Amino acid sequence: MIPDENESTEVFSPLSPSVTIEYEPVGRWFEAHYRRAHSQHGHSEHAASSSSESEEEEEDDQFDEENESLLMRLDPKDWKNQDHYVVLGLSKLRYKASEDQIKRAYKMKVLSHHPDKRKARGKAVKDGDDDYFSCITKSYEILGNKQKRRSFDSVDPTFDESVPSTSQSAKDEFFDVFRPAFERNARWSMKKRVPKLGDNDTPFDDVNHFYSFWYDFDSWREFSYLDEEEKEKGESRDERRWIEKQNKAARQKRKKEEMSRIRQLVDNAYACDPRIQKHNEEEKERRNAAKKAKQEAARKKAEEEERKRQEVLEQERLKKTKEEEEAKAKAAIAKKEREAFKKQMKRERDTMKSLVKGFDYFAESDKERLNLMKEMDRLAEFLTLVSLQSLNESLKSGDREVAKTGFLNKVKEVNDENEKERKAQMESFQQKSTGNNASAKKTWTDEEVRNLIKGVNLFPSGTQNRWEVIANFITQHVAGSNKNAKDVLSKAKDLQKNDMKLREETSKNAYSKFEQSHRAATSGEMEKPSERLETVGEQQVRETGSNQAPWTAEEQKLLEQALKSYPTSDPDRWEKISSAIPSRSKKDCMRRYKELCELVKAKKQAQGAVAAKKKS
């Protein structure tokens, strides 16, 4: 039928793959065809001439030769251990024999061995079931019944149950060794289409299907023929149940052993199969190749990442180097500018001092000279470069009165500016002290302030929980003190802001001491100017035997060095230590050492107390 042009073709589902089935020509009709083809006879001639001959030859091929002696040796009572195919003369066909062939074989045996036939021939016949003819009857009863025949076939005594081993010879001759084993065990399969073992050229998918089939092998083989007792022989229902239970347990045990045997056969074949080994090697090579490729890709990726990282590092290094070079260049320029500024400032200061000295400090008396020298130093410290230059211009005029006026005006400007700053700081301090902050309302005693200063010096910046530790230190050394970390921090800031005032007071005290020493020098109380002047601390030690002034950093450094230089085993240790510090007596050094020990101990206690509070 030719399809119309308007019609369309559609696919509803894919076709299943084609299956190739091999058939082997057998039977008498194929034999007749074979003889006709080789004898060149027609159908009618060959049929007429060879019908009887083919039937006779067929019977001769199918049935065994008559062996009466074998039948006479049979024990009718031991019918279970006899080979029923041999009894009926079907040992050549066995499980392949058809129902018709079994009937014909039995018929032939009956015609030859029936007791009536044998009596007619004058042969001896036993009575009843003792005659061997009962064995022929029993064989036909079993083979003529499908269920009983299957039970007997399951325990076929001629079946080879051996399993090839995994020896080297089995591996070398794998197909010749294992193909017969699988072919003879294929008869037990519930599925009729049993896959073949194949050969070296069989695709691996077929090989895999073959082993999957045999690993899931479904056998119809059962072992009821070997039951030791027949259930029907039980006298009661309970006895019959017990017999059936025993028989069932024995069958399951034999079935389990049979499946273990099949599994062992498949395992041995799988272990010896060269196709499996080849596939495993190829699979291993493929996995190794994939693993190497993955490792190579990972290595290249790591190298690429490392290269990029190095590039980034190199860029950062170059950038950092460039920044450092620029910073160094800027720092060098700034340093040169600072040095030039310092040099210019020094030059202007020296010029101012030399000019003022040339006018004899514009003083009429020694006292006025000292005051003006002090004011000159203040001007050198506080005046800017421009102010110094303008002052020097006025001093270079040569006129003493003009120079003095310009000098005193600058002194007045500096003093007024310092006084203005001091008043502003004091007002700010008073405002904060009278504020709403609760911590600022608390009053501080002199002893608390002294311990605060000690604590700030004893616990420098960077100490963990510094202000809490200092507050705890004050509480330990001042009875009744209730200052917390916030109070301590606020008071420390106030003291730091008022430090400028303290500096001014210290400078005034230093100038007053200098004035006293100068007066003493003019009155002849001091040594000659060429000799070293005695310090205030040395004078106090000489006069009172002790120096009550606070220890300076230089004195502290000398004390620490002396403590290291002179060990405790030296009996004159403290005399030597005091001689190394001219401004301190032996008693001052020993007292300072004890204070340091107490400070270290108090520091540890304060830190421990704060740590204990945090834990609790």
C-alpha positions in Angstrom: 0.0 0.0 0.0 1.5 3.3 -1.1 1.0 6.0 1.7 -0.7 9.2 0.9 1.4 12.4 0.7 -0.6 13.9 3.5 0.0 11.0 5.8 2.8 11.2 8.4 4.8 8.5 10.1 5.1 8.4 13.8 7.2 6.4 16.2 5.4 5.2 19.4 8.1 3.1 21.0 11.6 1.7 20.1 11.8 -1.9 18.9 13.4 -4.4 21.2 16.8 -5.7 20.1 16.8 -8.7 17.9 17.6 -12.1 19.5 19.5 -14.8 17.7 18.5 -18.4 18.5 20.5 -21.4 17.3 18.6 -24.5 16.4 20.1 -27.9 15.9 18.2 -30.2 13.4 17.4 -33.5 15.1 14.8 -36.3 14.8 14.0 -39.0 12.4 12.5 -36.6 9.8 15.8 -34.8 9.5 17.5 -38.2 9.3 15.2 -39.2 6.5 16.0 -35.9 4.7 19.7 -36.5 5.2 19.5 -40.0 3.7 17.4 -38.9 0.7 19.9 -36.1 0.0 22.8 -38.6 0.0 21.1 -41.5 -1.7 19.4 -39.4 -4.4 16.1 -41.2 -3.9 12.7 -39.6 -4.2 10.2 -39.3 -1.4 8.1 -42.3 -2.3 11.0 -44.6 -3.0 12.9 -43.7 0.1 9.7 -43.9 2.2 8.9 -47.4 0.9 12.3 -48.9 1.1 13.6 -47.4 4.3 10.5 -47.0 6.6 11.0 -50.2 8.4 14.7 -49.9 8.4 14.7 -46.4 9.9 12.2 -47.4 12.5 14.4 -50.3 13.6 17.6 -48.2 13.6 15.8 -45.4 15.5 14.7 -47.9 18.1 18.2 -49.3 18.3 19.6 -45.8 18.8 17.1 -44.8 21.4 16.9 -47.9 23.6 19.7 -50.0 25.2 20.4 -53.5 24.3 18.4 -56.1 26.3 20.3 -57.0 29.5 18.2 -59.6 31.3 20.9 -60.5 33.8 20.9 -56.9 35.0 17.2 -56.9 35.6 17.3 -60.3 37.4 19.8 -58.9 39.8 17.5 -56.0 40.9 16.1 -56.1 44.4 12.5 -55.0 44.4 12.8 -53.8 48.0 15.7 -51.5 47.1 13.8 -49.8 44.3 14.8 -46.3 45.5 18.5 -46.9 44.8 18.0 -48.3 41.3 18.5 -46.3 38.1 15.0 -46.3 36.5 16.3 -45.1 33.1 18.6 -48.2 33.0 15.7 -50.5 34.1 13.6 -49.3 31.2 16.6 -49.3 28.8 16.7 -45.5 28.4 20.2 -44.9 29.7 21.2 -43.2 26.4 18.3 -40.7 26.5 17.8 -40.4 30.2 16.2 -37.0 31.1 15.9 -36.2 27.3 13.5 -39.1 26.8 10.0 -38.1 25.8 6.8 -39.4 27.4 6.1 -41.5 24.2 9.6 -43.0 24.4 9.1 -43.9 28.0 5.8 -45.6 27.2 7.3 -47.6 24.3 10.2 -48.7 26.5 7.9 -49.9 29.2 5.8 -51.7 26.6 8.8 -53.5 25.3 9.9 -54.5 28.8 6.4 -55.8 29.6 6.3 -57.9 26.4 9.7 -59.4 27.3 9.6 -59.7 31.1 6.0 -60.0 32.1 5.6 -63.0 34.5 3.0 -64.6 32.2 5.4 -64.2 29.2 8.3 -65.8 31.1 6.1 -68.6 32.4 5.1 -69.4 28.8 8.8 -69.6 27.9 9.4 -71.8 30.8 11.4 -69.4 33.0 11.2 -69.2 36.7 9.0 -66.5 38.2 8.8 -65.3 41.8 5.6 -64.7 43.6 4.1 -61.2 43.9 6.3 -58.2 44.5 9.4 -60.3 45.0 9.7 -60.7 41.3 12.0 -58.2 39.5 9.2 -57.3 37.2 7.9 -55.1 40.1 11.1 -53.0 39.5 10.1 -52.4 35.9 6.6 -51.4 37.1 8.0 -49.1 39.8 10.4 -47.4 37.2 7.5 -46.7 34.9 5.4 -45.4 37.8 8.1 -42.9 38.6 9.2 -41.9 35.1 5.6 -41.9 33.8 4.6 -39.2 36.4 5.9 -35.7 35.7 6.3 -34.8 39.4 8.0 -38.0 40.4 10.2 -38.0 37.3 11.4 -34.5 38.2 12.2 -35.7 41.7 14.2 -38.6 40.3 15.9 -36.4 37.7 16.9 -34.0 40.5 19.1 -36.7 42.0 20.2 -38.3 38.8 23.0 -40.6 39.8 24.9 -40.1 36.6 25.0 -36.3 36.9 28.5 -34.8 37.3 28.3 -32.4 40.2 32.0 -31.6 40.2 33.2 -27.9 40.2 36.4 -27.0 38.4 39.0 -25.5 40.6 40.9 -22.2 40.2 44.2 -23.9 39.3 46.6 -22.5 36.6 45.5 -25.2 34.2 41.9 -24.2 34.6 42.9 -20.6 33.8 44.9 -21.6 30.8 42.1 -23.8 29.4 39.2 -21.8 30.8 36.6 -22.3 28.1 37.4 -26.1 27.7 37.1 -26.6 31.4 34.1 -24.4 32.4 31.9 -24.6 29.3 30.9 -28.3 29.9 30.3 -27.5 33.6 27.9 -24.7 32.8 26.2 -26.7 30.1 25.4 -29.6 32.3 24.2 -27.4 35.1 22.0 -25.4 32.7 19.4 -28.3 32.8 18.3 -27.2 36.3 17.4 -23.7 35.2 13.8 -22.6 35.6 14.4 -20.1 32.7 14.7 -22.0 29.4 16.9 -19.4 27.6 20.2 -19.9 29.5 23.0 -17.6 28.2 26.2 -19.2 26.8 29.7 -18.9 28.2 30.9 -17.5 24.9 34.5 -17.0 23.9 37.3 -14.4 24.0 35.5 -12.3 21.4 32.2 -12.1 23.3 31.3 -8.4 24.2 31.7 -7.6 27.9 28.1 -6.7 28.2 27.2 -10.3 27.3 29.8 -11.6 29.7 28.4 -9.4 32.5 24.9 -10.7 31.6 26.1 -14.3 31.8 27.5 -13.9 35.3 24.5 -11.9 36.5 22.2 -14.7 35.3 24.3 -17.4 37.1 24.7 -15.4 40.3 20.9 -15.1 40.4 20.4 -18.7 39.2 16.9 -20.1 39.8 17.1 -23.9 40.0 14.1 -26.2 39.9 16.1 -29.1 41.4 14.6 -30.5 44.5 15.4 -33.5 46.7 12.1 -35.0 47.7 13.2 -38.3 46.1 15.7 -38.8 48.9 13.2 -38.5 51.7 14.0 -41.2 54.3 10.4 -41.9 55.2 7.2 -41.5 53.2 4.6 -39.3 54.8 1.8 -41.6 53.9 3.3 -44.3 56.1 2.5 -42.3 59.2 -0.1 -43.9 61.4 -1.5 -40.5 62.7 -1.7 -37.0 61.6 0.9 -35.8 64.1 3.3 -38.5 62.9 2.8 -37.5 59.3 3.4 -33.9 60.2 6.6 -34.8 62.0 7.8 -36.9 59.0 7.0 -34.0 56.6 8.9 -31.6 58.9 12.0 -33.9 59.0 11.8 -34.4 55.2 11.4 -30.6 54.6 14.5 -29.8 56.8 16.6 -32.4 54.9 15.4 -31.0 51.5 16.3 -27.4 52.5 19.7 -28.5 53.7 20.4 -30.2 50.3 19.0 -27.3 48.4 21.3 -24.9 50.3 24.3 -27.2 49.5 23.2 -27.2 45.9 23.1 -23.4 45.7 26.5 -23.2 47.4 27.8 -25.6 44.7 26.4 -23.4 41.9 27.8 -20.3 43.6 31.2 -21.9 43.9 31.1 -22.8 40.2 30.3 -19.2 39.3 32.9 -17.8 41.6 35.6 -20.1 40.3 34.7 -19.2 36.7 34.7 -15.5 37.5 38.1 -15.8 39.1 39.6 -17.7 36.1 37.8 -15.9 33.3 40.4 -14.1 31.2 37.8 -11.6 29.9 37.1 -10.5 33.5 40.8 -10.1 34.2 41.3 -8.2 31.0 38.3 -5.9 31.8 39.6 -5.3 35.3 43.0 -4.4 34.0 41.5 -2.0 31.5 39.3 -0.6 34.2 42.2 -0.2 36.5 44.2 1.5 33.7 41.3 3.8 33.0 40.9 4.7 36.7 44.7 5.3 37.0 44.6 7.4 33.8 41.6 9.4 35.2 43.4 9.7 38.6 46.6 10.9 36.9 44.6 13.3 34.8 42.9 14.6 37.9 46.2 14.9 39.7 47.8 16.7 36.7 44.8 19.1 36.5 45.1 19.7 40.3 48.9 20.2 39.9 48.4 22.7 37.0 45.7 24.5 39.0 47.9 24.7 42.0 50.8 26.0 39.9 48.5 28.5 38.3 47.2 29.7 41.7 50.8 29.8 43.0 51.9 31.8 39.9 49.0 34.3 40.4 49.8 34.5 44.1 53.5 35.1 43.4 52.4 37.8 40.9 50.2 39.5 43.5 53.0 39.2 46.0 55.5 40.6 43.5 53.1 43.5 42.7 52.6 44.1 46.4 56.3 44.0 47.0 57.0 46.4 44.2 54.3 48.7 45.4 55.6 48.4 49.0 59.1 49.1 47.8 57.9 52.1 45.8 56.0 53.4 48.8 59.0 52.8 51.1 61.3 54.6 48.7 58.8 57.5 48.4 58.4 57.5 52.2 62.2 57.5 52.6 62.5 60.3 50.1 59.8 62.3 51.9 61.4 61.5 55.2 64.8 62.5 53.9 63.4 65.8 52.6 61.5 66.3 55.9 64.6 65.4 57.9 66.7 67.9 55.9 64.0 70.5 56.4 63.9 69.8 60.1 67.7 69.9 60.4 67.8 73.1 58.4 65.0 74.5 60.6 66.9 73.3 63.8 70.1 74.8 62.5 68.4 78.1 61.7 66.6 78.1 65.1 69.9 77.3 66.8 71.6 80.0 64.8 68.9 82.6 65.7 68.9 81.5 69.3 72.7 81.8 69.5 72.5 85.1 67.8 69.9 86.3 70.3 71.9 85.1 73.2 75.1 86.6 72.0 73.4 89.9 71.2 71.7 90.0 74.6 74.9 89.0 76.3 76.7 91.8 74.4 74.3 94.3 76.1 75.1 92.6 79.4 71.5 91.3 79.6 70.2 94.9 79.9 70.8 94.5 83.7 72.0 96.9 86.4 72.5 94.3 89.1 73.2 90.6 89.5 69.7 89.8 90.5 68.2 91.5 87.5 70.8 89.8 85.3 69.7 86.4 86.6 66.0 87.2 86.0 66.7 88.4 82.4 68.9 85.4 81.7 65.9 83.3 82.8 63.6 85.3 80.5 66.1 84.9 77.6 66.0 81.1 78.0 62.2 81.2 78.0 62.2 83.3 74.8 64.6 80.8 73.2 62.2 78.0 74.1 58.9 79.5 73.2 59.5 82.0 70.4 59.0 81.0 66.8 61.6 81.4 64.1 59.9 84.5 62.7 59.7 86.1 66.1 63.3 85.3 66.8 64.4 86.8 63.5 62.4 90.0 64.2 63.8 90.2 67.7 67.4 89.7 66.4 66.7 92.5 63.9 65.8 94.9 66.7 68.8 93.7 68.7 71.2 94.3 65.8 70.2 98.0 65.6 73.0 98.8 68.0 70.8 101.1 70.2 70.7 99.7 73.7 67.4 101.2 74.6 65.7 100.1 71.4 67.1 96.6 71.8 66.0 96.5 75.5 62.5 97.7 74.6 62.2 95.0 71.9 63.6 92.3 74.2 61.3 93.2 77.1 58.2 93.4 74.8 58.9 89.9 73.6 59.3 88.7 77.2 56.0 90.3 78.0 54.2 88.7 75.0 55.5 85.2 75.9 54.6 85.6 79.6 51.1 86.9 78.7 50.5 84.0 76.3 51.6 81.4 78.9 49.5 82.9 81.6 46.5 82.9 79.2 47.0 79.2 78.5 47.4 78.4 82.1 44.2 80.2 83.1 42.3 78.4 80.3 43.5 75.1 81.5 42.6 75.8 85.1 39.1 76.9 84.1 38.6 73.8 82.1 39.8 71.7 85.0 37.5 73.5 87.4 34.5 73.0 85.1 35.2 69.3 84.9 35.7 69.0 88.6 32.3 70.6 89.3 30.5 68.6 86.5 27.7 66.0 86.9 30.1 63.1 86.6 29.9 61.0 89.7 33.5 60.0 89.6 34.6 63.7 89.4 32.7 64.6 92.6 34.9 62.2 94.6 37.6 64.0 96.5 41.2 62.8 96.4 43.5 62.9 99.3 47.2 63.6 99.0 48.0 60.0 99.9 45.7 58.7 97.2 47.2 61.0 94.6 50.8 59.9 95.6 49.7 56.2 95.3 48.0 57.0 92.0 51.3 58.4 90.6 53.2 55.4 91.9 50.6 53.0 90.3 50.8 54.8 86.9 54.6 54.4 87.0 54.5 50.9 88.3 51.8 49.6 85.8 52.7 51.2 82.4 50.6 51.2 79.3 49.9 47.7 77.9 49.2 46.2 81.4 46.1 44.0 81.2 43.2 45.7 83.0 45.6 48.6 83.9 43.2 51.0 85.6 41.5 48.3 87.6 44.9 47.1 88.8 45.9 50.7 89.8 42.5 51.2 91.6 43.1 47.9 93.5 46.7 49.1 94.3 45.4 52.3 95.8 42.8 50.4 97.8 45.5 48.2 99.3 47.8 51.0 100.3 45.2 53.7 101.4 42.8 52.7 104.1 39.2 53.7 103.4 39.8 54.4 99.7 36.9 53.5 97.4 38.2 54.6 94.0 37.3 52.5 91.0 38.9 52.2 87.6 36.8 55.1 86.1 37.8 57.4 89.0 41.5 56.5 88.5 41.4 57.1 84.8 39.7 60.5 85.2 42.1 61.7 87.8 45.1 60.5 85.8 43.9 62.6 82.8 43.5 65.7 85.0 47.0 65.2 86.4 48.3 64.9 82.9 46.7 68.1 81.8 48.0 70.0 84.8 51.5 68.7 84.1 52.5 72.0 82.3 51.8 74.0 85.5 54.0 71.6 87.4 56.7 72.0 84.9 56.6 75.8 85.3 56.8 75.4 89.1 59.7 73.1 88.7 61.5 75.5 86.5 61.0 78.3 89.0 62.4 76.1 91.8 65.4 75.3 89.6 66.1 78.9 88.9 65.7 79.8 92.6 68.2 77.1 93.5 70.5 78.3 90.8 70.2 81.9 92.1 71.0 80.7 95.6 74.1 78.8 94.4 75.2 81.9 92.4 74.9 84.1 95.4 76.9 81.6 97.5 79.5 81.6 94.8 79.8 85.4 94.8 80.1 85.4 98.6 82.9 82.8 98.6 80.8 80.0 100.0 81.3 77.7 97.0 84.3 76.3 95.4 86.1 77.9 92.5 84.3 78.1 89.2 86.8 75.8 87.6 85.7 73.0 90.0 82.4 70.9 89.6 79.5 72.5 91.4 77.9 70.5 94.2 74.3 69.5 93.4 71.4 70.2 95.7 71.0 66.5 96.4 74.7 66.1 97.3 74.4 69.2 99.6 71.3 67.7 101.4 73.1 64.4 101.9 76.2 66.2 103.2 74.2 68.4 105.6 71.3 66.1 106.7 72.5 62.6 105.7 69.4 62.0 103.5 67.8 63.3 100.3 64.0 63.6 100.5 63.5 64.5 96.9 61.9 62.0 94.5 64.3 59.6 92.7 65.1 60.7 89.2 65.4 58.3 86.3 69.2 58.7 86.2 69.4 57.9 89.9 67.2 54.9 89.5 69.4 53.7 86.6 72.6 54.1 88.8 70.9 52.2 91.6 69.9 49.2 89.4 73.4 49.1 88.0 75.0 49.2 91.4 72.7 46.4 92.7 73.9 44.2 89.8 77.6 45.1 90.3 77.8 44.5 94.1 76.4 41.1 95.3 74.7 40.5 98.6 77.7 38.5 99.9 79.7 41.8 99.9 79.7 43.1 103.6 80.3 46.7 102.3 77.6 46.4 99.6 75.5 49.4 100.6 78.5 51.7 101.2 79.7 50.9 97.7 76.2 51.4 96.2 75.8 54.8 97.9 79.2 55.9 96.8 78.1 55.1 93.2 75.1 57.6 93.6 76.6 60.9 95.0 73.1 62.5 95.5 71.9 59.6 97.8 73.0 58.3 101.1 73.3 54.6 102.3 70.0 55.0 104.1 68.3 56.4 101.0 69.5 53.5 98.8 68.3 50.9 101.3 64.9 52.6 101.7 64.5 52.8 97.9 65.4 49.1 97.6 62.7 48.2 100.1 60.2 50.5 98.3 60.9 48.7 95.0 60.4 45.3 96.6 57.1 46.4 98.1 56.0 47.9 94.8 56.7 44.6 93.0 54.9 42.6 95.7 51.9 45.0 95.6 51.9 44.8 91.8 51.5 41.1 91.9 48.8 41.3 94.6 46.8 43.8 92.6 47.0 41.8 89.4 46.0 38.6 91.3 43.0 40.4 92.9 41.7 41.6 89.5 42.1 38.1 88.0 40.3 36.6 90.9 37.4 39.1 90.5 37.1 38.2 86.8 37.0 34.5 87.5 34.3 34.9 90.2 
